[in-house]
Amino acid sequence: MVRAIHTPRAAQHVNPVPNAARHRGVLITSGILGKQLETGTYPADKAHQVALVFDYLDAILEAGGATLDDVVKLDLYFADKADRALVNPHWEQLWPDPDHRPARQAHQAVLPEGCCLQAVATAVLGDPV
């Protein structure tokens, strides 16, 4: 049975959507949003927004019993694909070894007003719970 993952350490969706779901050793996040927890708004500074997305990714994985080492793919949805460069410093910090990085795909998408990035991660865990 699917288990919904919720954490107060990550931005929440307006709709009834969990931060992630886990089933049979696979964890997939919902869209991870760079909203500020205190206000529920997107920072105007895109670099700050991107940093929040990666902070929330870590919090969601932890809540679901996963780590960054379990991530096999990260889908990045940009309002403007020119913002991909903002992700690279986080990418290299979180996964410094090029031989042990997850797959990554950038998509252009229509995002909510003020949102520059949403991310969706897929993680595979060792146990089938």
MARZAKE-938167 format. One record per residue (C-alpha): chain; residue in one letter; x, y, z. Coordinates in Angstrom, 2 decimals, always signed. Layout:
BEGIN
@unit: A | code: A | xx: X | yy: Y | zz: Z
...
END
This chain:
BEGIN
@unit: A | code: M | xx: +0.00 | yy: +0.00 | zz: +0.00
@unit: A | code: V | xx: +1.23 | yy: +3.49 | zz: -0.79
@unit: A | code: R | xx: +2.37 | yy: +5.53 | zz: +2.21
@unit: A | code: A | xx: +2.09 | yy: +9.32 | zz: +1.95
@unit: A | code: I | xx: +5.02 | yy: +11.32 | zz: +3.28
@unit: A | code: H | xx: +4.39 | yy: +14.67 | zz: +4.98
@unit: A | code: T | xx: +6.90 | yy: +16.96 | zz: +6.64
@unit: A | code: P | xx: +6.47 | yy: +20.41 | zz: +8.16
@unit: A | code: R | xx: +10.07 | yy: +21.12 | zz: +7.06
@unit: A | code: A | xx: +9.03 | yy: +21.56 | zz: +3.40
@unit: A | code: A | xx: +6.58 | yy: +23.80 | zz: +1.58
@unit: A | code: Q | xx: +3.09 | yy: +22.36 | zz: +1.20
@unit: A | code: H | xx: +0.76 | yy: +22.28 | zz: -1.78
@unit: A | code: V | xx: -2.55 | yy: +24.13 | zz: -1.93
@unit: A | code: N | xx: -4.25 | yy: +20.92 | zz: -3.11
@unit: A | code: P | xx: -4.45 | yy: +17.76 | zz: -0.94
@unit: A | code: V | xx: -1.07 | yy: +16.43 | zz: -2.08
@unit: A | code: P | xx: +1.60 | yy: +14.88 | zz: +0.17
@unit: A | code: N | xx: +5.25 | yy: +15.91 | zz: -0.07
@unit: A | code: A | xx: +6.02 | yy: +12.40 | zz: -1.39
@unit: A | code: A | xx: +4.75 | yy: +8.85 | zz: -1.57
@unit: A | code: R | xx: +6.57 | yy: +5.61 | zz: -0.89
@unit: A | code: H | xx: +5.75 | yy: +2.09 | zz: -2.06
@unit: A | code: R | xx: +7.80 | yy: -1.11 | zz: -2.32
@unit: A | code: G | xx: +11.12 | yy: +0.65 | zz: -1.78
@unit: A | code: V | xx: +10.46 | yy: +3.50 | zz: -4.21
@unit: A | code: L | xx: +9.94 | yy: +7.07 | zz: -3.03
@unit: A | code: I | xx: +8.73 | yy: +9.74 | zz: -5.45
@unit: A | code: T | xx: +8.24 | yy: +13.32 | zz: -4.39
@unit: A | code: S | xx: +5.45 | yy: +15.58 | zz: -5.45
@unit: A | code: G | xx: +6.58 | yy: +18.86 | zz: -6.95
@unit: A | code: I | xx: +9.01 | yy: +20.46 | zz: -4.53
@unit: A | code: L | xx: +8.31 | yy: +24.17 | zz: -4.37
@unit: A | code: G | xx: +10.68 | yy: +26.95 | zz: -3.34
@unit: A | code: K | xx: +8.11 | yy: +28.72 | zz: -1.16
@unit: A | code: Q | xx: +9.13 | yy: +30.26 | zz: +2.13
@unit: A | code: L | xx: +7.67 | yy: +28.27 | zz: +5.02
@unit: A | code: E | xx: +6.84 | yy: +31.38 | zz: +7.04
@unit: A | code: T | xx: +4.88 | yy: +33.21 | zz: +4.35
@unit: A | code: G | xx: +3.98 | yy: +30.61 | zz: +1.72
@unit: A | code: T | xx: +5.33 | yy: +32.95 | zz: -0.94
@unit: A | code: Y | xx: +8.12 | yy: +32.55 | zz: -3.48
@unit: A | code: P | xx: +11.22 | yy: +34.66 | zz: -2.79
@unit: A | code: A | xx: +11.93 | yy: +37.18 | zz: -5.55
@unit: A | code: D | xx: +15.57 | yy: +36.07 | zz: -5.46
@unit: A | code: K | xx: +15.72 | yy: +33.01 | zz: -7.74
@unit: A | code: A | xx: +18.92 | yy: +31.71 | zz: -6.12
@unit: A | code: H | xx: +17.17 | yy: +31.71 | zz: -2.73
@unit: A | code: Q | xx: +14.19 | yy: +29.89 | zz: -4.23
@unit: A | code: V | xx: +16.45 | yy: +27.20 | zz: -5.73
@unit: A | code: A | xx: +18.27 | yy: +26.79 | zz: -2.39
@unit: A | code: L | xx: +14.91 | yy: +26.23 | zz: -0.67
@unit: A | code: V | xx: +13.99 | yy: +23.52 | zz: -3.19
@unit: A | code: F | xx: +17.16 | yy: +21.60 | zz: -2.34
@unit: A | code: D | xx: +16.69 | yy: +22.13 | zz: +1.42
@unit: A | code: Y | xx: +13.16 | yy: +20.77 | zz: +1.12
@unit: A | code: L | xx: +14.33 | yy: +17.83 | zz: -0.99
@unit: A | code: D | xx: +16.61 | yy: +16.76 | zz: +1.86
@unit: A | code: A | xx: +13.81 | yy: +17.19 | zz: +4.44
@unit: A | code: I | xx: +11.33 | yy: +15.19 | zz: +2.36
@unit: A | code: L | xx: +13.78 | yy: +12.37 | zz: +1.75
@unit: A | code: E | xx: +14.55 | yy: +12.18 | zz: +5.47
@unit: A | code: A | xx: +10.85 | yy: +12.08 | zz: +6.34
@unit: A | code: G | xx: +10.44 | yy: +9.19 | zz: +3.91
@unit: A | code: G | xx: +13.41 | yy: +7.22 | zz: +5.24
@unit: A | code: A | xx: +15.65 | yy: +8.04 | zz: +2.27
@unit: A | code: T | xx: +18.88 | yy: +9.97 | zz: +1.73
@unit: A | code: L | xx: +20.42 | yy: +11.87 | zz: -1.14
@unit: A | code: D | xx: +22.37 | yy: +8.69 | zz: -1.96
@unit: A | code: D | xx: +19.06 | yy: +6.95 | zz: -2.75
@unit: A | code: V | xx: +18.04 | yy: +9.49 | zz: -5.42
@unit: A | code: V | xx: +18.27 | yy: +7.98 | zz: -8.91
@unit: A | code: K | xx: +16.64 | yy: +10.82 | zz: -10.90
@unit: A | code: L | xx: +15.77 | yy: +14.44 | zz: -10.42
@unit: A | code: D | xx: +13.34 | yy: +16.14 | zz: -12.81
@unit: A | code: L | xx: +13.65 | yy: +19.92 | zz: -12.80
@unit: A | code: Y | xx: +10.82 | yy: +22.07 | zz: -14.10
@unit: A | code: F | xx: +11.84 | yy: +25.64 | zz: -14.95
@unit: A | code: A | xx: +9.77 | yy: +28.65 | zz: -15.91
@unit: A | code: D | xx: +12.93 | yy: +29.76 | zz: -17.77
@unit: A | code: K | xx: +15.48 | yy: +27.08 | zz: -18.67
@unit: A | code: A | xx: +18.20 | yy: +29.75 | zz: -18.49
@unit: A | code: D | xx: +17.89 | yy: +29.31 | zz: -14.70
@unit: A | code: R | xx: +19.48 | yy: +25.84 | zz: -14.92
@unit: A | code: A | xx: +22.82 | yy: +27.37 | zz: -13.96
@unit: A | code: L | xx: +21.37 | yy: +28.22 | zz: -10.52
@unit: A | code: V | xx: +21.02 | yy: +24.49 | zz: -9.82
@unit: A | code: N | xx: +24.59 | yy: +23.46 | zz: -10.61
@unit: A | code: P | xx: +26.26 | yy: +24.66 | zz: -7.38
@unit: A | code: H | xx: +23.72 | yy: +22.69 | zz: -5.31
@unit: A | code: W | xx: +24.07 | yy: +19.70 | zz: -7.61
@unit: A | code: E | xx: +27.83 | yy: +19.60 | zz: -7.22
@unit: A | code: Q | xx: +27.66 | yy: +20.17 | zz: -3.46
@unit: A | code: L | xx: +25.09 | yy: +17.42 | zz: -2.86
@unit: A | code: W | xx: +26.65 | yy: +14.95 | zz: -5.29
@unit: A | code: P | xx: +30.35 | yy: +15.92 | zz: -5.54
@unit: A | code: D | xx: +31.45 | yy: +12.66 | zz: -7.18
@unit: A | code: P | xx: +30.50 | yy: +12.72 | zz: -10.89
@unit: A | code: D | xx: +30.44 | yy: +8.91 | zz: -10.87
@unit: A | code: H | xx: +27.74 | yy: +8.84 | zz: -8.18
@unit: A | code: R | xx: +25.21 | yy: +11.44 | zz: -9.29
@unit: A | code: P | xx: +21.58 | yy: +10.77 | zz: -10.11
@unit: A | code: A | xx: +20.17 | yy: +11.27 | zz: -13.57
@unit: A | code: R | xx: +18.79 | yy: +14.74 | zz: -14.17
@unit: A | code: Q | xx: +16.40 | yy: +16.18 | zz: -16.71
@unit: A | code: A | xx: +15.38 | yy: +19.80 | zz: -17.20
@unit: A | code: H | xx: +11.94 | yy: +20.66 | zz: -18.49
@unit: A | code: Q | xx: +10.34 | yy: +23.98 | zz: -19.36
@unit: A | code: A | xx: +6.97 | yy: +24.36 | zz: -17.68
@unit: A | code: V | xx: +4.25 | yy: +26.83 | zz: -16.88
@unit: A | code: L | xx: +4.69 | yy: +27.33 | zz: -13.14
@unit: A | code: P | xx: +2.72 | yy: +29.30 | zz: -10.56
@unit: A | code: E | xx: +3.24 | yy: +33.06 | zz: -10.50
@unit: A | code: G | xx: +6.64 | yy: +33.89 | zz: -9.00
@unit: A | code: C | xx: +7.89 | yy: +30.28 | zz: -9.09
@unit: A | code: C | xx: +11.10 | yy: +29.67 | zz: -11.03
@unit: A | code: L | xx: +11.65 | yy: +25.97 | zz: -10.23
@unit: A | code: Q | xx: +9.85 | yy: +22.83 | zz: -9.14
@unit: A | code: A | xx: +11.67 | yy: +19.55 | zz: -8.68
@unit: A | code: V | xx: +10.50 | yy: +15.93 | zz: -8.57
@unit: A | code: A | xx: +12.84 | yy: +13.28 | zz: -7.19
@unit: A | code: T | xx: +12.74 | yy: +9.51 | zz: -7.56
@unit: A | code: A | xx: +14.59 | yy: +7.50 | zz: -4.91
@unit: A | code: V | xx: +15.06 | yy: +3.75 | zz: -4.61
@unit: A | code: L | xx: +15.52 | yy: +2.42 | zz: -1.09
@unit: A | code: G | xx: +17.00 | yy: -0.87 | zz: -0.01
@unit: A | code: D | xx: +13.92 | yy: -2.14 | zz: +1.80
@unit: A | code: P | xx: +10.60 | yy: -2.95 | zz: +0.12
@unit: A | code: V | xx: +8.37 | yy: -1.22 | zz: +2.75
END
